[in-house]
Amino acid sequence: MHLNSELFEPIVHSSPAETSTRPGTTYRQDAWRRLKKNKLAMISLYTIAFIILVAVVGPWLSTVSYSDQNLSETNRPPSAGHWFGTDNLGRDLFIRVLYGARISLAIGFVASLLNLTIGVVYGGIAGFLGGRVDRIMMNIVDILYGIPVLLYVILLMVILKPGLTNIFIALGIAYWLGMARIVRGQILSLKEQEYVLAARTIGASNWRILFRHLIPNSMGPIIITMTLAIPEAIFTEAFLSFIGLGVAAPMASWGVLASEGVTSLRSYPFQLFFPAMAISITMLAFNFLGDGLRDALDPRVRR
């Protein structure tokens, strides 16, 4: 009779030490792995990185300034000498679009940072304290939500006067409401967790619990909201510049360039096309990246 030798091979059990040394996957590593599988989000991430790189480095490599005028070359179409053409003052549109990227991206990032700071602190305090304080603070948010955001920003810009610094302030003040609501909801759902009770037991202060435990564990929704707030701020700045409340001349944001291009749309449509495309591509990239981060940071889909 022939016996199968595989039936008599010893069964080897892994020791606890061997099991403990196997590489694990952290939440961040798992989120990054899932984000890399989202091709549209990764393309958007690379697109944003490229736009930032070009905005920072591009104007420094050019021998022509964004404000240099050449009245002998006004309204020239795109060519080898002027990739995006020239405007009605003979200024190179390619350099102006690159410089406008600096202004528009700076507005998007700074306004989002102000939004992050105000919204996280306000919503965190409201959710953590709860009770009457929470009701009063969120009633204020509900009242401010009743005012259209664009009207709110326009009123602030009329009071503060047009200018880059005032745009930072106006957008930062106007867009923190959504962040506050999201953070407050996260804090309410987390503050009764066991690790918070353990921190209270060992004598941790309320501020330490809030800023060292609760807010860091709410970073997923915060990052997603901040990512989606950047294109919103860029579009709002473009709208403000379009109606004359944006950055002042001779500075050139994408909104300023689009506003100037509209005046010559029928005769020279390329003057509107390139800044409009820059705004559209940037907004789409941030929105697709935000959608990808939402899926990647959702703990319910972690495997």
N, C-alpha and C positions, 0 to 999 in steps of 0.2 A: 504494500500500500504506500502510495506517495503522499507525504504530508507537506502542506504548504508552510515553509519556514517563516513566512511573515506573521503567522498566527502566534509564534513563540518568541517574537522579538519583544524585549522589555519596553514597557511604557515609561517614558522619561517625563517627569513632572518638573515644571519650572519652579525654582525656588523663589521665595518672596523677594530676595535681593535682586534676582534677575528681572523679575516683573517690575520692580520699582525703578530699574534703570532704563526701561524702554522709553523712548522719547514720547512725550505727550504733546498735545496741541492746545495752545492757549486760546482764549477767546479772540485776541487780536490776530493771531496767526490764522485761525479759522476764518475770521472775517476777511482778511487779506486774500486767502485762498479763494473764497467765494467771489470776491470782487474781481480777481483776475480772470475768473471764468466768464464774467460779463464783458463781452468784447466791446459793446457799445460804450460802457462806462470806462473801460481802459482807453479806448480811442479818445474819448472826451478828456480823460486825465492827461494824456499826452498832448492833446490839442491845447489845453489850458497852459500846460508847462511851456509849450512852444510859444504861445502868445505872450506869456510873461517874459520869457527869455528875449524875444524879439523886441518887446517894449522897453526892456532895460538896456539891452546892448545896441539895438539898431540905431537910434539917434546919435550915439557916440561914434559910430563907425562912418557916419555920413559927413561929407565936407560941406553940406548945405544945411542951414538952420531952418526950423519950421516957420520962421517969420521972415526969411529972406524973400525979397520981391524982385521980379524981373519983368518989367512992364512990356518988354518986347516979346515975351512968351506967355501971354495971357490966354487962358481957356484952351490950352493945347490938349489934344486927345492923348490917351496912353501911347507911349512910344518907348524905344530903348533908352532914351535920355531921361524920360519921366514915366516911370512904370504905371502910375495911376493918373497921369496927366497933370495939368496945372489948373489953378482957380483963376478968378477974374483979376487977381493982383499978380499973377505969374508965380505964385508959391507952389512948390512941389507937393502934390497931394499925398504921395507915398510917405514922405517924411512927416507930413502933418498927421496922417493916420497912425504912424508909429508913435509919434509924440502924444496923440490923442489917446492911445492905448494906455500910456502911463497915467494920464489924468483919470480916465474912466475906471481903470482897475484900482487905482488908489482910492477913489471914491467908494467903489464896491467893497474893498477890504476894510477900510477905516470905518465906514458906516456899519458894516457887519460886526466889527469888534466892539463898537459902542453899543450896538444892539445886543451883542452877547453879554457885555458887562452889566448893562442896566437890567436886561431881562432876566439873567441868571440870579442876580442879587435880589431883585424885587420878587420874582416868582419863588425863589428858594425860601426867602423869609416868610412869605405868605403861606406857602405849603407847610413849612416846618412848624410855625407857631399855631396855625389853624384857628378855629373858633372865631371869635368876634374880629380879631385882627385880620384874619384871612378874608372874612366877608367884606370888611371895609375896603381892604386893598383891592380885591377883585371887583368890587362895585365901581371903583375908580377906573379900572381897566375896561369894564363894560361901557361906562359912559364915554370914554375916549374912543372905544370901538365904534360908537355911533357916529363919529365924525369921519367922513371919507378921508382916506390916507392922503390922497393927492391934494385935497383941499387943505388938509392940515399942513402939509409940506409947503404949499404955496403961501399960506398965511405966514408961516415961519420965515420964509425967504423974503416976503415983503417987509416984515419987521426987521430982519437981520441984514437985509440988502444982499444983492448977488455977490458971490465970491466963493473961492474954493473952501476956505475954512468954515464959512457959514453953511455950505452944503453938507460938510461933514456933520456939523452940529444938528442941522434940520433933519437929515435922514436918520442919524443916530437916535434922536428924540422920537421920531415918528414911528419907527419900525420895531420897537422893543416889545410891543404889546403881545404879539404872537409868541415870542420867545418866553415871556413871563408866564403865559398860560401853559405852555408845554412843560416848562420846568416845574411849575406848581403842581401839575398833574403827576409828574414823575416822583416828586418828593412825597406827595400824599400816598402813593402806592408803595414807597420804599421805607418810609420812616417807622413802620411797625415790623420790619424784618428783624430776624434774630441777631444779626451782627450789630444793629443799632441798639438793641436792648443790652447786648453784651458791652458795648461801648459806654452806655449809661451806667452799667453796673460797676465798671472800673473807674468811674468818676470823670469821664470825658465831658468837657463843657459843650453847651449847645452849639457854639460856633465851630468847634472842632468836629462835632458830629456832622454838621451841615456841610462844611467845606472840605473835610477830609474823607468823608464816607458817602454822603448822600449825593452831592453834586458830581463827584467822579463816577459814580455808578449810573448817572443819567447822561453821560457824555454821548452816547449813541444818538438819541434824538436831538441833542444840542448841536452836534456836528452836522447832521442832516439839515436842520433848520438854518444853520449858518451858511451852508453851501448853497441853499436855495435862496437865501436873502441877498447874496452877492449880485446875481443877475438882476434881481428886482431893483436894487439900488442903482445899478448901471443904467437900467431902462428909465428909472425915475429921473436921474441926472440928465439923460438925453432929452426927456420931455421938458424939464425945466430950462435947459439950454434952448430948446426949440421955441419956447414962449418968452425967451429973453431974461430968465431968472437964474441961469446957470453960471458957469465960470465966465469971468470977464476977459475981454480981448487984452492982449494978443494971444492968450492961452487958447489951446485948441483941444477940446475933448471931442469924442465921437458925436455927441449931441450937437455941439457947435458946428461941426463939419456937415452933419446931416441938415441942420437948419440953413446953412449957407448953400448947400446943394439944392434944396427945394426951390430957392429963388431962380435957379437957372435950369430947372428940371427939363423943360421942353427943348432947350437949345443944347445943353451939355449934361445929359443924364448920368454920365460917368461920375460927375462930382457928387451925386447922391448915392450912387450904387456902391462905391467902395466903403464909405463909412457905415452905410446901412448893413452891408454884408458883414463887416467886422462886429457890429452890435449883435446881429442875428446869430453868427457862428459862436460867439462867446456865450450868449444866453443859452443856446441849445446845449453847448458843452457842459455848462454848469448844471443845467437841469437834468441832463442824462447822467452826469456824475452823481448828483443828489439822489436820483432814483436808484442807481447802483449801490450807493452807500446805504440806502434804506433797506434794500434786500440783504446786503452783506452784514449789516450790524443788527439785524433782527434775530434775537436769540431763539425765537421759536422755530427757525429753520436750520439751526445748528445741528450738525451730525457728528 
